[in-house]
Amino acid sequence: MQKLIVQGGNVLSGNIKISGAKNSAVALIPAAILCDEEVKIYNIPNITDRDALTEILEYLGAQIKIDKESMVINSKNIINREIPEKISKKLRASYYFMGALLGKYKKVEIYFPGGCNIGVRPINLHLKGFEALGAKIKIKGNKYEIVADKLIGNNIYLDIASVGATINIMFAAVKAKGQTIIENAAKEPEIVNVATFLNNMGAKITGAGTSKIIIEGVSWLSSCIHEVIPDRIEAGTYMIAAALIGEKVKIEGIIPEHLEALVSKLKEMGVEIKEGNDYFVITKTKKLKSVQIKTLGYPGFPTDLQQPISTLLTQCEGLSIIEETIYENRFKNIKYLNNMGANIKAKNSKAYITGPSKLVGKKVEVTDLRAGACLILAGLIAEGETVIENIEHVLRGYENIVYKLTKLGAKIRVE
Ligand code: EPU
């Protein structure tokens, strides 16, 4: 078990370059299977979720070359065999092998995915989509066997605009016969990035980024080069760090439109933000106003920034309220923030945060990826030393977080 030790109170300043988006990369890597030739993807973040997906690809027999800038994947000689539970449960995104293998080989055997324990997280909508395209699904305990004689395009309405289901159905439909329409599709930028990757290979997908995605099936997908978009959640996390204890922190290499919901909330609190074409410069403000935040699908406020921003809300004057509408169990960070001196009450899907509170370094435990980010942010402003245990969760999704924060002036180390 690794832990992080953060010495609080050190002002952050300087530039920070944002990495490729985790939630794009974790779909792009399995998507490479759909290509009948080799693909090259730039800007894949060096995170342990990438390593787990690479392990699955290698297990299936794909050839992979990774260097500092890019990842080359050749899936030509893949053997489509059962993906063992030991590797599928390392992360949530292993479920993208369902759509990718089904789309390419009309068959997949895989176990239920893992990932952060932040709610029930069913995959019924993914399965409903596969069935609508003609697949038959057998569930044996924790294992899924999904088989289709042929995949035929269909109209699929998603009851919830699910990111995972939207992407997985695109994967299964891209080589299906005829047209598939996904209604009430999720609109996250990562979905656009994935659809662009498939289109670069020769797929015919339109409407990604809107709630109606149309996919005309094709029979062959060719070699292409692609780039992962910047990680808006990583960027948002560092923007919050800058608002907490920054002096002209420049967060660069971003797409500002992807962060509009966060920017609008930060401005409402009174945070000063200077915006450029691909950067923000943020400095801590003396007095922060309390706000209300409700998590929603894109372009609403992202659930993945809900836990990180709760640390900032502990520093706002008065009562702030967070309403989490995506996951039932994404408040596990609150117990630890309260141990550090915050005043937060959680009831059902809402957290009531009264501030400002002085935070004091304590021993805390990371329960999930974004809870980890929240506690690191708390450690940065706390008095004294914060010991953060179980940081493996954080390393799944934040590239070089210790190096990046150290470069900005934080006193943080891994033990
Ligand atoms: N849902 C269903 N049935 C389904 C699919 C989803 O009921 O078949 C529900 C979920 O339980 C949840 C809601 O729909 O309540 C939204 O889930 P969604 O499918 O959109 O989430 P996901 O695909 O499992 C991805 C990211 C999450 C991020 C969400 C929302 C990946 C690997 N994960 O999850 O990222 O929170 O979209 O934006 O891309 C994170 O990075 O910390 C993280 C959890």
Residues whose N, C-alpha, C, O or C-beta is under 5 A from the ligand:
A	BS01	EPU	N23 R92 A93 R121 P122 I123 N124 L125 H126 I160 A161 S162 V163 G164 A165 T303 D304 I326 Y327 L369 R370
